Amino acid sequence: MTDALTVHGGTPLRGQVRVRGAKNLVSKAMVAAVLGDAPSRLYDVPRIRDVEVVRTLLELHEVRVRDGAEPGELVLDPANVEQAQVDEINVHAGSSRIPVLLCGPLLHRLGHAFIPDLGGCNIGGRPIDFHLQSLREFGAIVDKTPTGLDISAPNGLHGTKLALPYPSVGATEQVLLTAVLAEGVTELRNAAVEPEIVDLICLLQKMGAIIQVHTDRVIEIEGVQRLGGYAHRPIPDRIEVASWAAAALATRGDVLVRGARQVDMMTFLNVFRSVGGAFEVTDTGIRFWYPGGELSAVAIETDVHPGFMTDWQQPLVVALTQARGLSIVHETVYERRFGYVDALNAMGATIQVYRECLGGTPCRWGRRNFQHSAVIAGPSKLHGADLVVPDLRAGFSHLIAALAAEGASRVYGVQLINRGYEDFEAKLRALGAHVDG
């Protein structure tokens, strides 16, 4: 696939696509395999760039990763785990933040881990301060070096009590992956409880972990002496499901997303229906379509689960450009997630971003000079333009905008979309989109 696509807009998307396991679970499941003393089997793994990066990082640590008999199946054997070379980790980590989450498992297996300089999508700060502090609380020693961070655990890791200042998904994953083999009991307060977190807990329980999820975002982990392998089929990718749903609505189309589950999408489905979209839950997935008539403006705030997911807002905003009235989106999870609206405005949208909290309650980004609220006036007639993909989710939103616009658009940097969307170009063509590489 080339790094640019020409998209000829104006054609409704019609047909069906299939989503595989959630990107935000699959990579963590691959890391969890390092904790086991037997091979693990992970099913329904999407063919995306992030999976390739994690696979390479595991193989650098001598984890044997091979394709299984079933399409999308990976077999991960951690029998011969070794410490990788620092320069190799630096070269292959790329934009992945997986080296941070590998620390706990590697400390248990080898007593040592290394974190290189980290990348990721430019959507706001994702500091690893809590990751490092939690590792220290478990008994690890963190040393700064010119190339990264050397982390060791000469006396092993021990359970502790931790409280998150914010229910961060990554920080919760870090604690889970470290605590399951730590001596004693770990209590984590203000934990994230996203479906991907619950699925990771289920996977760890299959391996032999003892984890209790209490009310009020409290997770208790009782360390065990050993973990085995797992056989696990992850939950479907609810971000990709919402992306195709928004594409169906914005293009006035009709798309069946095979593999989608209602239980993972309830908050999104409520908003989708409020805007004017229609959906039907079937035995094989969820069908999303534009039923005709005017779309309605809405006011939403992104939030941690069970709130409206931050990764759902970018594709939905494209559909909201076609709704009559003023829609308001208040982003409370990441401080810089509206960088993509300039491109939409260049295509004919009318979107204004603000520093103020335009939601029901003030958030942590209020009064901090971050443009984290948006007002979308519609309906707007979108026209083709040259677009440059800034990050993964905004990149798919650019594609949706190009599909909904009149005329042709040239979208550059589409390889970035391959980080999280499997075979998206082929899926677009299967839905009737006119795209040229």
N, C-alpha and C positions, 0 to 999 in steps of 0.2 A: 504494500500500500504506500502511495506517495504521502508527503506531508501536507498536501493541499487538496481540497475538493472543490469542484464547481457544483453548486446546488441550484437547480432550476425550481423556483418556488411556485406556489399556487395550486399544487395537486394534493388533495386530501390523502392522508395515509390510511390504507385499508388492508386488513389481513391479520396475521398473527405472528408473534415473536415468542421466544422462550427465554426465560431468565434462569440462570444457574445460582449456585450458592453465593451468599452475600460476600462481597469483596471485604467488608469490614470484619468479617468473621473468619474467612478462609485463611488469610495471612496469619492470624493469631493461632488458628488451629494447627497450622504448619509448625509454628514455633513451639506450641505445647507438646508436639511429638518428641521434642528433645528431652522432656522430663521423664519419658517412659523408658523402661528397660526391655521393651519388646517393640516390634514394628507396629505402626498405626496405618489405618486405611481411611482416606478422606475422599468422599464421593462428590460428584456434581461440581467439581472445581472449574471455574471459568478460565478460558484461555485469554488472560489479560496480562499486561506488562507487569503489574504489581506482583502477580504470582510468579512470574519468571524471575524477578529480582529476589524474592524471598527464597525461591528454590536455589538460586545461585549462592546466596549467603549461607544457606544450610549446607550445601555441598562443599563450600569453602571450609566449613567446620567438620567435614568428613561424615555428615549425615547422608546416607545413601537414599536418593529420591528417584523413584522410577514410576513409569506409567503402569496402571493396573489393567486388568482385562476389560473393564467397563469404560466406555468413553467418559472422560472427565474424572477418572479415578487416579489418585496418587497413593503410592505406598512409600512410607517414610520409615527408614531403619536407622536409629540413633546409636547402634551398638558400638561404633568406633569414633565417638565424638572427640574432636581435638580442637585446640585453639587455632584459629586462622591467622594468617599473617596480617599485620596492621595495614600494610600498603594494599593488600588485596581487598580488605574490607572497605577501605577508602575508595577504591576504584569502583567496586560493584554495588556499594550501598546506594549511590545515586540519590534520588529524592526520597528513598524509603526511610521510614523511622523505625523499622523493624530492629536494627541493632540495639535500640533502647530496651525493647521488650525481650530480647534474647538474654539480657543480663542475668535475670533471676535463674532461668534454666541453666545457663552456662556456669554460674557460680555454684549451683548445686552439683553439676556434673564435673567441673574442672577446677573450681575454686578461683576462676579468673574470667574476666570479660573485658571487652574494649568497645568504646563508643566513638565513632568518627564524628567530624563535623556533619551536621544534619541538614537535609533539605526539606522538600515538601511544597505543596501548593502555596502560593503567595496570597493567603486569605486572612492573614493576621498572625499574631504571635502564638506559637505553640510551645511554650517554654518547658524544659524538662527538669526544672528545679524540683518539683515534687517527686518525680521519678528518682532523682538522686537522693533526696532527703529520705524517701521511704526505704531505699536500699541501705542507707546509713542506719536507719532505725532497725532494720533487720540484722545489722551487724557488719555490713560491708564497709570497706575503706575505698574512698574515691580519690584518685590522684590525677591532677591535670598534667597533660603533656602537650608538646607543640602540635601533635597530630590529633589529639582527642582526649579521652578520659580512660584511664586504666582503673579497673575496679577489681578488688580482691576480697576474699572472705576467709582469712586464715583460721578463724575460729568457728566457721560455719555460720548459718543463718538461723535466727531465732524469731519466734512470733512476737508481735508487738501490737500496740493500739495506735490507730491512725485515723485522722479526720481530714477529709478533703475540703479545701476552701470553696470548691466548686465541683459538682458531680461530673468530673471529667471521665470520658470513656477510656482514654489512653492510660490515665493514672490508675483507674480501677483494674484494667487489664494487667498493669504492672504488678499490682499488689496480689492479684489472684495467681499469676504465674510464678510469683516468688513465694507466696505463703504456703502453697499446697505441700511443699517438702520441707518447710522451715520447722524447727523444733518448737513445739508448743502451739498456742492458739493465737490467731491474729484476728483483730476486730477492726473493720473498716467502716467508718461513719460517713454519711453524705456521699455514698457510692453512686455511680451510674447504674441504671437498671434497664438500659436499652435491650431490645430483643437479642441483639448480638452478644451482649454481656451474659444474658440468661442462657443462650445457646453455648457459650464458652464454658459456663459453669456446668451445664449438662455434659459436655464433652469431658471435662476434667473429672466429673463424678464417674463417668464410664471408666476412666483410667484408675480409679480407686481413691479419689480425693473425697474429703468430708467437708462440705460447704453448706451453710445454712443462710438463706436470704430472709432476714427479718423485715418487719415493717419499718417505715421511716428511713429507708435507704441504708440499712445496716446489714453488712455481710460479715459472717463469722466463718473463719477457715481453721479447721483443726489439722495441723500438719501431720502427715503420715510418713512412714519410713521409706516406702517405695511406691512407684506408680507403674502400671503396665501400659500397653498400647490401647488404642481405641479403634472403633469402626464407626464412622459418623457421617451423616448426610446433613450439611448445614442448612439453615433457613434460607429461603430465597432472598435475593438482593432487592430490598424494598426501595432503595434509591433508584435503581434502574426501572423498577415497576412504575414509580411516579414519573420518571422521565418520559416513558412511552405514553403514559396517560396524558401528560401535559401536551405531548406532541400530537396526540389524537385530537385533543380539544382545540389547540391552536390552529391546526390545519383543517378543522371541521371534518375529521375522519372517523374511523371506527377500527379499533385495534384490540384484539384479544391477546392478553399477556399471559401465556401459559406458565404455570408454576407459581404465580402470584397467590398470596394467602391473605384473606380478609383480616385475620387477627393482627397481622403486622401493619396493616394499612388503615386502621379504623379512623385515626385522626385525619389523615390525608383524604379519605373517602368523604368525610363530612364536609370538608372545604371544597372538594371537587364538585359535590352535589350543590353546595351553596352558590358556587360560581355559575352553575347552569349545566354542568356536564352530567352525563348519565353513565351508570355502570351496572353490571350484572355479575354476581359471583356465581361461578360454575364449578363443577367437579375438577376441571382441569386448570382453572385460573380465574382471572377477572377480565371481563370485556369492558372497555372504555370507549364512549363515543359522544359525538356532538349531536344532540337531539333536535337542533334547530332553535330558532328564536335568538333573542339577545342574551349575551352573557352578563352576569351581574357583578358589580364591584364588591370586594370584601375587605375586611381588615383582619390581618393575622399577625401573630407574633411567633417567631421561632423559639424553641425551648428544648430542654432535655426531655427525654421520654418520661411520661406519655404525651408530651407536647408536640407541636408541629416541628418536624425535623428540619434542621438548618439546610441539609442537602436537598430538601424538596422545594425551597423557595425560588432558586434560580430558574428551573424549568417552568414553574407555575407563573412566575412574573411575566414570561413571554405570553402565556395565555391571557393574563390579566390585561395586557395591552389591547386586547380585543373586547374587553368588558366595558359596558357603559357606566360612566361615573368615575369616582375617585377611589382607587384601592390603596390601602396602606399596609406596608410590610415593615414590621419592627424586628430587626435582627439582634438577638440577645446572646448568641453563642460565639460568633466570631466578629471581630470588630471591623474587618475590611472585606466584606463579602459582596459589596455592590460595585466593585470595579468594572463589572461587565456591562453596566447600564449605559455607559457612554456609547458603546457600539450599538445598542438598541435604539438610543436616541438618534444616532446617525442614520438609522434605517427608517426613521419616521415616528418612533415612539415618543411619548411625552412623559418622562420620568424625572423627578426631582429628588435628590437625596439630602438628608438633614442630619445635623449633629444631635438634635434633640431626640428624646425617647418619645416616639409617636405611638406608644402602646398603652395598655391599661395600667402598667406599673413601671416605674423607673428600673433600669437595668444597670449592670456594672459598667457599661460603656457610656452612660449618660454623663454629661459635663466633662468629658475627657477628649473632646476634639476629634472624635471618630464619627464619620458619616455612616451611621448604622440604621437609619430609617429611610424609607422610600415611599413616595406618593406617585402612583401610576394613574394618569388620566387617559381614558379611552372612550370609545374605540379609536384606534389609530391604524391608518393604512401603512403597512410596512413595505419597503421597497428594497431591492437587492443592493448589496454593498460588499466591499472588501472587508473581511473580518479576520482578526488574529486571536487565536485561542489563548486566554490568559491563565486558565487553570482547568482542572478536570471537569467539574460540574458546570462552570460557566461555559466551557467549550461545548458541551452538549446543548446548552441553552442557545448558543449561537447557531447551532445546526437547526434547532427548532424554529428560531426566528427566520433563518434563511428558507426553510421549508414553507413557512407561512407567508413569506413576502412575495410581492409581484416581481418578476424578473429573475435574473441570475445573480448569485452571490459567490464570491471566491473566499473559502474559509481556509486560513493558513494555520499550521501547527496542530493538525488533527491527530498526529501521533500521540499527543498528550491525552486525548480522549480514550485511546487504547489502554491506558492505565486501568480504567475501571469499567469499560463497556466492551463485552466480547463481540467480535465480528459485527460491529455496529454498521459498517458500510454495507455488508451483505444484508443485514436486517433491514436497512433503509430501502434497499432495492427490492427486497421481498415484499415490502409494504407499498410499493409503487412509486417511491420517490425517484426523481430524476437527478442522479448524481454522477459526476465524471471525475476520475482520478487525475 
